[in-house]
Amino acid sequence: MLNSKTGDQDPGSSPERPTGEAPLLREPREGLPPVVGDAARLEQVVEAFGAGRGPVAVDAERASGYRYGQRAYLVQLRRAGAGTALIDPIPCDDLTELNAAIADAEMVLHAAHQDLPCLTELHLRPARLFDTELAGRLLGYQRVGLGAMVERVLGMRLAKEHSAVDWSVRPLPEDWLRYAALDVEVLVELRDALEEELAAAGKLEWAREEFAAVLAAPPKEPRPDPWRRTSGIHRVRNQRGLGVVRELWSERDRIACERDLSPGRVVPDAGIVEAALAMPRTAQDLAAIKPFGVRLARRYIPVWIKAINRVRDMSVAELPRPSAPGDGPPPVNRWADRDPVAARRLEAARSVVSSIAERVTMPTENLLQPDAVRRLAWAPPRPLDEAAVAQHLRGNNAREWQVGLTTVALTEALQKAEKGV
């Protein structure tokens, strides 16, 4: 899945209207504002935005792939009557007063789930939200990146050449700042156009429920075994190799945190997996694995070798199990053998969700989360009736509009699947 703030994907199936060569936005309307980097200038922004009117467009730039964590390195805002503000959150790391000044306003973000965590760290948190990316999904747009939606809906183009740069550098180049300012330049206009489309499609209340759910979602709990997300770990098929992945991942994470670097810049996942497969015994053997031969990874070779040897000395009981225990259903590819009736229920439930999603023109995952469908099919409520199914869906974070659209058809499909119909 591509980053919905900077890229596009194909979550739906509705056709797009050709737009031709739309004009490219090159300059903010009022010119490029200075970067706010001290208390005095921040106070001016607070006053201006508090006196502004209407929704507040908000965006944040991070340094993913360069720095450790997901903190913001630039915050952009725009509001009618206040213009555009670019805030440097390194010196201005507490936006509590700004949050209070715009507390009555709706905040407009694109792919809000990506920016809300880093904005919350700065104490900037909307009380009301309009998510233009999520609105596009509910409307069945095929491409939901900000640039594609601005072109599709407003007939303008946004340059996206600086979407993956290192926003932690200082000073930020002027062309980067111009790019950042333009990301909020027409966000409120996009919001207004999408609201009209949602209302015309009978989906505005659905969208409001979705936006409220985004705001109400609790912070993500840390994964119990984050090292299991190492790309390519499926190639490691024994416990001792998994132990090497775990130990190298942990050492890399510690080093990355200390140096404030993205872990992949210390050593990429591919290097960890190759070391787990090769189990090198000497520094020379490890350095021969290409990712460990580069300068930064090579500097820590004694640390890596010590971690690998530590795994060699572990008992079987100390090694990680091949797969982490989960609280949900087993992998779907095992259902047919373990519970053929559950497999039939899942096939029937997926067919229902797909059919309804096509009818209302939106991606299936926005109609109902795949995990909720799997849980329902694996362990349906008893008695298997509409009231119980509706309650089961609510217990798995389905919104009322989703429950209303799917409960009757899902109940009928599950009942038929159990009877083998």
C-alpha positions in Angstrom: 0.0 0.0 0.0 1.5 3.4 -1.0 1.6 6.4 1.3 -1.8 8.1 0.7 -0.3 11.5 1.4 2.2 11.2 -1.4 1.2 8.3 -3.7 -1.8 6.6 -5.1 -3.3 3.1 -5.0 -6.3 1.4 -6.5 -8.7 0.7 -3.6 -11.9 1.0 -5.6 -13.3 0.4 -9.0 -15.2 3.5 -10.0 -14.0 5.1 -13.3 -12.2 8.4 -13.2 -13.1 11.3 -15.4 -10.1 12.4 -17.5 -8.9 15.9 -16.5 -6.4 16.6 -19.2 -3.3 18.7 -18.4 -4.4 20.6 -15.3 -2.5 23.7 -14.3 0.4 23.2 -11.9 0.3 25.1 -8.6 3.6 26.8 -8.3 3.4 29.5 -5.6 1.2 30.0 -2.5 -1.3 32.8 -3.0 0.1 35.1 -0.5 3.7 34.1 -1.2 5.9 31.8 0.8 5.5 32.6 4.5 8.6 32.6 6.8 9.2 29.6 9.0 8.0 30.1 12.5 10.9 29.1 14.8 10.5 31.1 18.0 7.9 31.9 20.7 7.2 35.4 19.5 6.4 34.3 15.9 4.4 31.4 17.2 2.3 33.8 19.4 1.5 35.8 16.2 0.3 32.6 14.5 -1.8 31.7 17.5 -3.5 35.1 17.4 -4.0 35.0 13.6 -5.4 31.5 13.5 -7.6 32.1 16.5 -9.1 35.1 14.7 -9.5 33.2 11.4 -12.7 31.6 10.2 -13.8 28.2 9.0 -11.9 24.9 8.9 -8.1 24.7 9.4 -6.0 22.8 6.9 -3.2 20.9 8.6 -0.3 18.8 7.3 3.0 17.5 8.8 6.2 16.5 7.2 8.3 13.7 8.8 11.7 12.2 8.1 10.7 8.6 7.5 13.6 6.6 6.2 16.1 9.1 7.7 15.4 9.5 11.4 14.3 7.3 14.2 10.6 7.5 15.0 7.9 9.4 13.4 8.2 12.9 14.9 7.1 15.9 12.8 9.8 18.2 11.4 7.5 20.7 9.8 3.8 21.6 10.5 1.8 23.5 7.9 -1.5 25.2 8.5 -3.9 27.3 6.6 -7.2 29.1 7.5 -9.3 31.7 5.9 -8.4 35.1 7.3 -5.1 33.8 8.6 -3.3 32.6 5.5 -0.6 29.9 5.7 1.8 29.2 8.5 4.9 27.0 8.5 6.0 25.9 12.0 9.3 24.4 12.8 8.4 21.9 15.6 12.0 21.5 16.8 12.1 24.9 18.6 8.3 25.1 18.8 7.6 21.7 20.2 4.5 22.6 22.2 1.5 23.8 20.2 -1.0 23.8 23.1 -1.8 27.5 22.8 -2.5 27.1 19.0 -4.6 24.0 19.7 -6.7 26.1 22.2 -7.0 29.0 19.7 -8.5 26.8 17.0 -10.4 24.3 19.3 -13.7 25.2 17.9 -12.6 24.6 14.3 -12.7 21.5 12.2 -9.3 20.4 11.1 -8.8 19.1 7.6 -6.1 16.5 7.0 -5.3 14.1 4.2 -4.7 10.5 5.5 -5.1 11.7 9.1 -4.0 8.5 10.6 -0.5 9.2 9.4 -0.2 12.6 10.9 -2.3 12.5 14.1 0.4 10.7 16.2 3.1 13.2 15.5 0.7 16.1 15.8 -0.5 14.7 19.1 3.1 14.7 20.4 3.1 18.5 19.8 -0.3 18.8 21.6 -2.1 19.7 18.4 -5.2 17.5 18.2 -8.5 18.2 16.4 -11.8 18.1 18.2 -13.5 17.7 14.8 -11.9 16.1 11.7 -12.5 16.0 8.0 -10.1 13.5 6.3 -10.0 14.1 2.5 -8.2 10.8 1.8 -10.9 8.8 3.7 -13.6 10.8 2.0 -12.2 9.8 -1.4 -12.2 6.1 -0.4 -15.9 6.3 0.7 -16.7 7.9 -2.7 -14.9 5.1 -4.5 -12.1 7.1 -6.0 -9.5 4.8 -7.7 -6.6 7.1 -6.7 -6.6 8.7 -3.3 -3.2 10.4 -3.1 -3.5 14.1 -2.4 -2.1 15.1 -5.7 -4.4 12.8 -7.7 -7.4 14.0 -5.7 -6.6 17.7 -6.1 -6.3 17.1 -9.9 -9.4 15.0 -10.1 -11.7 17.2 -8.0 -10.3 20.7 -8.3 -8.6 20.5 -11.7 -5.2 21.6 -10.4 -1.9 19.8 -10.0 0.4 19.6 -7.0 4.2 19.0 -7.5 5.2 16.0 -5.4 8.9 15.8 -6.1 9.9 16.5 -2.5 7.6 14.0 -0.8 10.4 11.7 0.3 13.1 14.1 1.3 14.8 14.4 4.7 12.7 17.0 6.4 15.0 17.0 9.5 17.7 19.0 7.6 18.2 22.6 8.6 17.8 25.1 7.1 15.0 23.7 4.9 15.5 24.6 1.2 13.0 27.2 -0.1 11.7 24.9 -2.8 10.9 22.3 -0.1 9.0 24.9 1.9 7.1 26.0 -1.1 6.1 22.4 -1.8 5.0 22.1 1.9 2.9 25.3 1.8 1.1 24.2 -1.3 0.0 20.9 0.3 -2.4 23.0 2.5 -3.1 25.7 -0.1 -6.3 24.1 -1.5 -7.0 21.5 1.2 -10.1 23.3 2.5 -11.4 23.7 -1.1 -10.9 20.0 -1.6 -12.8 19.3 1.6 -15.8 21.5 0.5 -16.0 19.8 -2.8 -15.8 16.3 -1.3 -18.5 17.2 1.3 -20.8 18.1 -1.5 -20.1 14.8 -3.3 -20.6 12.8 -0.1 -24.0 14.5 0.5 -25.1 13.9 -3.0 -24.1 10.2 -2.7 -25.9 9.8 0.6 -22.6 9.1 2.3 -22.0 12.2 4.4 -23.2 10.7 7.7 -21.1 7.6 6.9 -18.1 9.9 6.5 -18.8 11.7 9.8 -18.9 8.4 11.6 -15.6 7.4 10.0 -13.9 10.7 10.9 -15.1 10.4 14.5 -13.8 6.9 14.7 -10.3 8.0 13.5 -10.3 10.6 16.3 -11.6 8.1 18.9 -9.1 5.4 18.0 -6.7 4.7 20.9 -2.9 4.9 20.3 -1.5 1.8 18.8 -0.1 -0.6 21.4 3.5 -1.6 20.8 3.9 -4.9 19.1 5.0 -7.7 21.5 7.5 -9.0 19.0 8.2 -6.1 16.6 11.3 -8.0 15.2 8.9 -10.4 13.5 8.0 -7.6 11.1 11.5 -7.9 9.6 11.2 -8.0 5.8 12.1 -11.4 4.4 11.9 -13.2 7.8 9.8 -15.9 6.1 13.1 -17.2 4.7 14.4 -18.1 8.2 12.9 -21.5 9.0 14.6 -22.5 12.2 14.4 -21.2 15.8 18.1 -20.4 16.1 17.9 -18.3 13.0 14.9 -16.5 14.3 16.9 -15.9 17.5 19.6 -14.2 15.4 16.9 -12.0 13.7 15.5 -11.1 17.1 18.9 -10.2 18.6 20.3 -8.3 15.6 17.0 -6.4 15.3 17.2 -5.4 19.0 20.8 -4.2 18.7 20.0 -2.3 15.5 17.0 -0.6 17.2 19.1 0.4 20.2 21.8 1.9 17.9 19.3 3.6 15.7 17.6 5.2 18.7 20.9 6.4 20.1 22.0 7.9 16.8 18.5 9.1 15.8 18.6 7.3 12.5 16.1 5.2 10.7 17.0 1.5 11.6 17.3 0.7 7.9 20.2 3.2 7.7 22.1 1.3 10.3 21.7 -2.1 8.5 18.7 -3.0 6.3 16.4 -5.9 7.0 18.0 -7.9 4.2 21.3 -7.9 6.0 19.7 -9.2 9.2 18.0 -12.0 7.3 21.2 -12.9 5.5 23.1 -13.1 8.7 20.4 -15.3 10.3 20.7 -17.7 7.3 24.5 -17.7 7.3 25.2 -17.7 11.0 28.8 -16.2 10.5 31.3 -17.0 13.2 33.9 -14.3 12.6 33.9 -10.6 11.9 35.4 -11.3 8.5 32.6 -13.7 7.6 30.0 -11.1 8.7 31.6 -8.3 6.8 31.5 -10.4 3.7 27.7 -10.1 3.9 27.3 -7.0 1.8 25.0 -4.9 4.0 27.4 -5.4 6.9 30.4 -4.3 4.8 29.3 -0.6 4.5 30.7 2.0 6.9 28.1 2.4 9.6 27.2 -1.3 9.9 30.8 -2.3 9.8 31.6 0.0 12.8 29.3 -2.2 14.9 30.5 -5.6 13.7 31.7 -6.6 17.3 28.2 -5.9 18.5 26.6 -8.0 15.7 29.0 -10.9 16.3 28.4 -10.9 20.0 24.7 -11.0 19.4 25.0 -14.0 17.0 27.2 -15.9 19.5 24.7 -15.1 22.2 22.1 -17.0 20.2 24.5 -19.9 19.7 24.7 -20.3 23.5 20.9 -20.2 24.1 18.9 -23.2 25.1 16.0 -24.2 22.9 13.6 -22.8 25.6 15.3 -19.4 25.2 14.8 -19.3 21.4 11.7 -17.7 19.9 8.9 -19.9 18.6 8.4 -20.1 14.9 5.2 -18.0 15.0 3.9 -15.7 17.6 0.6 -16.6 19.3 -2.3 -14.4 18.3 -5.7 -13.7 19.6 -7.5 -14.0 16.3 -8.3 -16.8 13.8 -5.6 -18.9 12.3 -4.2 -18.1 8.9 -6.9 -18.4 6.3 -5.0 -21.0 4.2 -5.4 -23.5 7.1 -9.1 -23.1 7.5 -10.2 -25.7 4.9 -8.3 -28.4 6.9 -9.0 -27.3 10.4 -12.7 -26.2 10.0 -14.3 -26.7 6.6 -17.5 -25.1 7.7 -15.7 -22.0 8.8 -14.0 -21.9 5.4 -17.4 -21.9 3.8 -18.6 -19.2 6.1 -15.6 -17.0 5.2 -16.2 -17.5 1.5 -19.8 -16.6 1.8 -19.1 -13.6 4.0 -16.4 -12.2 1.7 -18.8 -12.6 -1.3 -21.5 -10.6 0.6 -19.1 -7.8 1.5 -17.7 -7.6 -2.0 -21.2 -7.4 -3.5 -22.3 -4.7 -1.2 -19.1 -2.7 -1.6 -19.5 -2.8 -5.4 -23.1 -1.6 -5.0 -22.2 1.4 -2.9 -18.9 2.0 -4.8 -16.2 1.8 -2.3 -13.3 -0.6 -1.4 -14.3 -3.7 0.5 -11.9 -2.8 3.4 -13.7 0.5 3.9 -17.1 -1.2 4.0 -15.9 -3.7 6.6 -12.5 -4.4 7.9 -11.1 -7.8 6.7 -10.2 -8.8 10.3 -13.8 -8.3 11.4 -15.0 -10.5 8.6 -12.5 -13.2 9.5 -13.4 -13.2 13.1 -17.1 -13.4 12.4 -16.6 -16.3 10.0 -14.3 -18.2 12.3 -16.3 -17.9 15.5 -19.8 -16.6 14.7 -22.1 -15.6 17.7 -24.7 -18.0 19.0 -27.6 -17.9 18.3 -26.6 -16.9 14.7 -29.2 -14.2 14.2 -29.2 -10.6 13.1 -29.0 -9.1 16.5 -26.0 -11.2 17.5 -24.2 -10.6 14.2 -24.7 -6.8 14.6 -23.3 -6.9 18.1 -20.4 -9.0 17.0 -19.5 -6.5 14.3 -19.8 -3.6 16.8 -17.4 -5.5 19.1 -14.9 -5.6 16.3 -15.0 -1.8 15.7 -17.6 -1.7 12.9 -19.4 1.7 12.7 -23.2 1.9 12.7 -23.5 2.6 9.0 -21.4 -0.5 8.3 -23.5 -2.6 10.6 -26.7 -1.3 9.0 -25.4 -2.1 5.5 -24.1 -5.6 6.1 -25.8 -7.3 9.0 -28.8 -8.8 7.3 -26.9 -10.1 4.2 -24.1 -11.5 6.4 -26.4 -13.3 8.7 -28.3 -15.0 5.9 -25.0 -15.9 4.1 -23.5 -17.4 7.3 -26.7 -19.4 8.1 -26.7 -20.9 4.5 -23.0 -21.7 4.7 -23.5 -23.7 7.9 -26.3 -25.7 6.2 -24.1 -26.3 3.2 -26.5 -24.4 0.9 
